[in-house]
């Protein structure tokens, strides 16, 4: 049994890296097995086929990032705007990993840009369990007369902003001066997206308590961009 588990583990680790680099279509079972030092039939034995190996690799990428960057544990009395900012910074931290060394992040982005049959299982097992609590959190900050469709659109706007900074990174490097782009780290971006979201919520008659995250951000002021790209 230990030998079987080790072979399966090697296949998963190698497959994730190969799929992240080449995508599902261009990656081959032969290359994966050679790098994993496994028999060519091992993929069928452990996973059934190449597609199931890919799906399991994508699911592993998401689960590993969630383990590496878990959501914060908030005290019961934590205001919703503080929890909102924590959600946003966690998502940004998961997305903005180093694309050169982190196959988990690269494979996640590939699946976002080119959805496969893995997408259904991803949504069910990993994305929806995060989407629903965030939706409830945003709901805490909105008046009861705001319809469900609007609530979902506000939530999708939050997620979309976070994803944009990863997916559009090559374009941003061309549009934004290097010293300014260097500041686009999870904490910095979380401050901005939280401010934007609180402004949207206020437009619908919702928003934070005076002692909450909005007051904290206002007291800090908008982060200033320094010429050397460093933090204040």
C-alpha positions in Angstrom: 0.0 0.0 0.0 2.7 2.6 0.8 4.3 1.9 -2.6 1.0 2.5 -4.4 0.4 5.7 -2.5 3.9 7.0 -3.3 3.4 6.4 -7.0 0.1 8.1 -7.1 1.5 11.0 -5.1 4.4 11.4 -7.6 2.1 11.3 -10.5 -0.1 14.0 -9.0 2.8 16.3 -8.2 4.5 15.9 -11.6 1.2 16.1 -13.5 0.3 19.4 -11.8 3.5 21.0 -12.9 3.3 19.7 -16.5 -0.3 20.7 -16.9 0.5 24.2 -15.4 3.3 24.6 -18.0 1.6 23.1 -21.1 -2.1 22.9 -20.5 -4.2 19.8 -20.8 -4.0 19.4 -24.6 -0.3 19.6 -25.0 0.7 17.7 -21.9 1.2 13.9 -22.5 0.8 10.9 -20.2 4.1 9.6 -21.4 6.0 12.8 -20.3 4.2 12.8 -16.9 5.0 9.1 -16.3 8.6 9.6 -17.3 9.1 12.5 -15.0 7.3 10.7 -12.2 9.4 7.6 -12.8 6.2 5.6 -13.1 4.9 2.9 -15.5 3.0 4.2 -18.5 -0.1 2.3 -17.3 0.0 3.9 -13.9 -2.2 6.9 -14.9 -5.0 4.5 -16.0 -4.5 2.4 -12.9 -4.8 5.2 -10.4 -6.9 7.8 -12.2 -8.7 6.0 -15.1 -7.5 8.4 -17.8 -5.6 11.6 -18.5 -8.7 13.8 -18.0 -9.3 12.5 -14.5 -5.7 13.1 -13.7 -6.0 16.7 -14.9 -9.2 17.2 -12.8 -7.5 15.9 -9.7 -4.5 18.0 -10.4 -6.6 21.2 -10.6 -8.5 20.3 -7.4 -5.2 19.7 -5.7 -3.9 23.1 -6.8 -6.9 24.8 -5.2 -6.8 22.8 -2.0 -3.1 23.4 -1.6 -3.5 27.1 -2.0 -6.3 27.1 0.5 -4.1 25.2 3.0 -1.2 27.5 2.5 -3.3 30.7 2.8 -6.3 29.9 5.0 -9.0 32.4 5.9 -8.4 34.3 9.1 -10.2 33.3 12.3 -12.2 36.3 13.5 -13.5 36.9 17.0 -17.3 36.8 17.3 -17.5 40.6 17.7 -15.5 41.3 14.5 -17.4 43.8 12.4 -18.4 42.6 8.9 -16.2 45.2 7.1 -13.1 43.8 8.9 -14.1 40.3 7.8 -14.7 41.5 4.3 -11.2 42.9 4.1 -9.8 39.7 5.4 -11.6 37.7 2.7 -10.3 40.0 0.0 -6.7 39.9 1.2 -6.8 36.1 1.5 -8.1 35.8 -2.1 -5.5 38.2 -3.4 -2.7 36.3 -1.6 -3.9 33.0 -3.0 -4.0 34.4 -6.5 -0.8 36.5 -6.6 1.7 33.8 -5.8 4.9 33.7 -7.8 3.9 32.3 -11.2 7.5 31.1 -11.9 7.7 28.8 -8.8 4.2 28.0 -7.9 2.5 25.5 -10.2 -0.6 25.6 -8.0 -1.3 29.3 -8.9 -0.4 28.8 -12.6 -2.7 25.8 -13.0 -5.5 27.7 -11.2 -5.2 30.5 -13.7 -5.1 28.2 -16.7 -8.4 26.6 -15.5 -9.9 30.1 -15.0 -9.0 31.2 -18.5 -9.7 27.9 -20.2 -12.4 26.1 -18.2 -12.6 22.3 -18.6 -14.7 19.5 -17.1 -12.8 20.2 -13.9 -14.7 23.4 -13.5 -18.0 21.7 -12.2 -16.2 19.8 -9.5 -14.1 22.9 -8.6 -17.2 25.0 -8.1 -18.9 22.4 -6.0 -16.0 21.4 -3.8 -13.9 24.6 -3.5 -15.4 27.7 -4.9 -19.0 27.6 -3.7 -18.0 26.9 -0.1 -16.1 30.2 -0.2 -18.7 32.0 -2.3 -21.6 31.5 0.0 -20.1 32.8 3.2 -18.8 35.8 1.4 -22.3 36.4 -0.1 -23.7 36.2 3.4 -21.1 38.6 4.7 -21.9 41.2 2.0 -25.6 40.6 2.8 -25.0 41.7 6.4 -23.9 45.1 5.1 -26.9 45.7 2.8 -30.4 46.8 3.5 -33.0 44.0 3.3 -34.7 45.6 0.3 -31.7 45.1 -2.0 -32.6 42.2 -4.3 -30.6 39.0 -4.6 -29.4 39.7 -8.1 -27.8 43.0 -7.0 -26.2 41.3 -4.0 -24.6 38.6 -6.3 -23.4 41.3 -8.7 -21.7 43.2 -5.9 -20.0 40.0 -4.7 -18.9 39.1 -8.3 -17.5 42.6 -8.6 -15.3 41.9 -5.5 -14.0 38.6 -6.9 -13.6 40.0 -10.4 -11.3 42.8 -9.1 -9.1 40.3 -7.3 -8.8 38.0 -10.3 -8.1 40.9 -12.6 -4.8 41.7 -10.9 -3.5 38.2 -11.5 -4.9 37.6 -15.0 -4.1 41.0 -16.4 -0.6 41.2 -14.8 1.3 41.3 -18.1 -0.9 44.2 -19.3 -0.6 46.1 -16.0 3.2 45.9 -16.2 3.0 47.8 -19.5 0.4 50.4 -18.3 1.7 51.2 -14.8 5.2 52.6 -13.9 7.4 49.9 -12.4 7.7 51.7 -9.0 4.0 51.9 -8.8 3.3 48.3 -9.9 5.7 47.1 -7.2 3.2 48.3 -4.7 0.5 46.0 -6.0 0.8 43.5 -3.2 -2.1 41.8 -1.5 -2.3 44.2 1.5 -2.2 47.3 -0.7 -4.8 46.0 -3.2 -7.0 44.7 -0.4 -7.2 48.2 1.0 -8.2 49.6 -2.3 -10.8 47.0 -3.2 -12.3 47.2 0.3 -12.6 51.0 0.0 -14.3 50.6 -3.4 -16.7 47.9 -2.1 -17.6 50.0 0.9 -18.4 52.9 -1.4 -20.6 50.7 -3.5 -22.4 49.4 -0.4 -22.9 52.9 0.8 -24.6 53.7 -2.5 -27.2 51.1 -1.7 -27.7 52.5 1.8 -25.5 49.9 3.4 -22.0 50.0 4.8 -19.9 49.7 8.0 -20.2 50.9 11.5 -18.2 54.1 12.4 -15.7 52.0 14.4 -15.3 49.5 11.6 -12.8 48.9 8.8 -13.9 52.0 6.8 -12.9 54.2 9.7 -9.6 52.3 10.0 -8.9 52.7 6.3 -9.8 56.4 6.4 -7.6 57.0 9.3 -4.7 55.3 7.5 -5.4 57.3 4.4 -4.8 56.2 0.8 -1.5 54.4 0.5 1.1 56.6 -1.1 3.3 55.4 -3.9 7.0 56.0 -3.1 9.6 56.4 -5.8 11.5 53.4 -4.7 8.4 51.1 -4.7 8.8 50.5 -0.9 6.1 50.6 1.7 5.7 53.8 3.8 
